[in-house]
């Protein structure tokens, strides 16, 4: 947060703060990595009155490669690359031809992971406010660049798929994926505005106003989760969603998933518990299994009434060879027989769930992921008597 001391001073500083907010809107106009990278460097140099600037992105070998530059000779840019280590600062001083105390370099961070670096060279010694301004710009740029990368991947996936089949379903998925990508940038701007307001850049906020901003942020993040589902569905339809095949501790994942949903069940005074179980090791993708299980338990919490019960239990099926079996059972309203098969179809919403949040993709994505891991997802239910969603996964071979 900017303190009164750091934000005081000339009118130029106030102009810079306002411009930082305005720049967020500009990210929604970029549709490719190169466009957003160039926009970021241009805005960074203009915002801080810098003589030169550069934006670098990490490749698969953790090497920083220049994606856009301003005020730097093309020949020097072509020769420049650097691992993400302590030497990068010294090399940036040479690339931008500034003194070390005039260099500001801040990481691009998305989801807790460093994805690149944004650096500018000033004509004077850098201040803490200069660094804050560049960090604020880098935060928004990192999200916009990641969105552009993901959007580009989805477009390539869908274009490849559509060359094979021009079916209406694939065309719909491509349109939804493109729409999801285009909505991400204004959502990032909403998140940025919320942060700016909370930091008091437009004046001190009251407790009631801060609560309202929190609700705006929560709604934006919920919309982002819906968009992530749309992108997952597009990748699945394009045959581009990959899963790992490795030993997975199913009990540990079940325990983590229950812990994630306990706060939500507590609000509804529900009983959510994991039945005691022996250790079970299966073959699958730990992250995807957790995604599926969180979705199933989350649905149970959503549709089970106040003071209802949700139970997660683990065992083995009677199949030959036996499969690990994980059941999520609730005391909710149950599912009508006519809807039991349709609930696993993409975008299906029954009359009973039409008013609930969501777009009807969670179960379709979950079933497709489980089947890719060699397992199955089925449902047993009776109207008025609750439901059981049953996950089955192949057991990991027992080492001798």
Secondary structure, DSSP 8 states (H G I E B T S, - for coil): ---HHHH-S-HHHHHHHHHHHHHHHHGGG--SHHHHHHHHHHHHHHHHT-SEEEEEEE-TTSEEEEEEEESS-HHHHHH-EEESSTHHHHHHHHHHT--GGGEEEEEEEETTEEEEEEEEE-SS---HHHHHHHHHHHHHHHHHHHHHHHHHHHHHHHHHHHHH---HHHHHHHHHHHHHHHHHHHHHHHHHHHHHHHTTTTS---HHHHHHHHHHHHHHHHHHHHHHHHHHHHHHHTT------EEEEHHHHHHHHHHHHHHHHHHTT-EEEE------EEEE-HHHHHHHHHHHHHHHHHHS-TT-EEEEEEEE-SSSS-EEEEEEEE-S----GGGTTGGGSTT---TTTTTSSS-S-HHHHHHHHHHHTT-EEEEEE-TTS-EEEEEEEEB-----
